Amino acid sequence: MKLTMKLAGTGLITLALAGCFDGSSSSGGGDRPDPAVDFSTFVKAEIANTDDTREAVQINDKEFSFNDQNNEQAFDDLFIQ
């Protein structure tokens, strides 16, 4: 009886753990978000791109990093000539 209970318990734990995984790998899927994009670099590149026929940049799925958040002069080179 004890062996049956141990096997049943092991089976339940195995099923519970199997439900935690959907079988997809996180290393090669297309669902991964883009790596973090430096906000200052992104803004400077967009301002530098003055082509009248450029396409809109999709930013909904981008994760921005704010590496210059304490740098008050981060955008000075855009406006001072």
C-alpha positions in Angstrom: 0.0 0.0 0.0 2.8 2.4 0.9 4.5 1.7 -2.5 1.2 2.5 -4.3 0.9 5.8 -2.4 4.5 6.7 -3.2 4.0 5.9 -6.9 0.8 7.9 -7.0 2.4 10.8 -5.3 5.4 10.7 -7.7 3.0 10.6 -10.6 1.0 13.6 -9.3 4.2 15.6 -8.8 5.4 14.7 -12.3 2.1 15.8 -13.8 2.1 19.1 -11.8 5.6 19.9 -12.9 4.9 19.0 -16.5 2.1 21.6 -16.5 4.6 24.3 -15.7 6.3 23.8 -19.0 4.8 24.4 -22.4 7.5 22.7 -24.3 8.8 25.8 -26.0 12.4 26.9 -25.7 13.2 30.5 -24.7 16.5 30.5 -26.6 15.2 30.5 -30.2 11.6 31.8 -30.2 10.3 34.8 -32.1 8.4 35.9 -29.0 11.4 37.2 -27.2 11.5 41.0 -26.8 14.2 43.0 -28.4 17.2 43.6 -26.2 17.1 46.9 -24.3 17.7 49.9 -26.5 19.6 52.9 -25.2 17.1 55.7 -25.3 19.6 58.5 -26.0 21.2 56.6 -28.9 17.7 55.8 -30.3 16.6 59.5 -30.1 19.8 60.8 -31.7 19.5 58.3 -34.5 15.9 59.2 -35.2 16.7 62.9 -35.2 19.7 62.3 -37.5 17.5 60.4 -40.0 16.0 63.3 -42.1 14.9 61.2 -45.1 11.5 62.4 -46.2 10.5 58.9 -47.3 11.5 57.0 -44.1 9.2 54.5 -42.5 7.8 55.0 -39.0 9.7 53.2 -36.3 7.7 50.6 -34.3 8.4 51.2 -30.6 5.6 49.3 -29.0 7.7 46.1 -28.4 11.0 47.9 -27.6 12.4 48.0 -24.1 14.3 51.2 -23.6 17.2 51.6 -21.1 17.8 55.0 -19.7 21.5 55.1 -19.3 21.8 58.9 -19.4 18.9 59.6 -17.0 21.2 61.6 -14.6 23.1 63.3 -17.5 21.7 66.8 -18.0 23.9 67.2 -21.1 22.8 64.0 -22.8 21.2 65.8 -25.7 23.2 69.0 -25.8 25.1 67.8 -29.0 21.8 67.8 -30.9 21.1 71.5 -30.3 24.4 73.2 -30.0 26.3 73.7 -33.2 
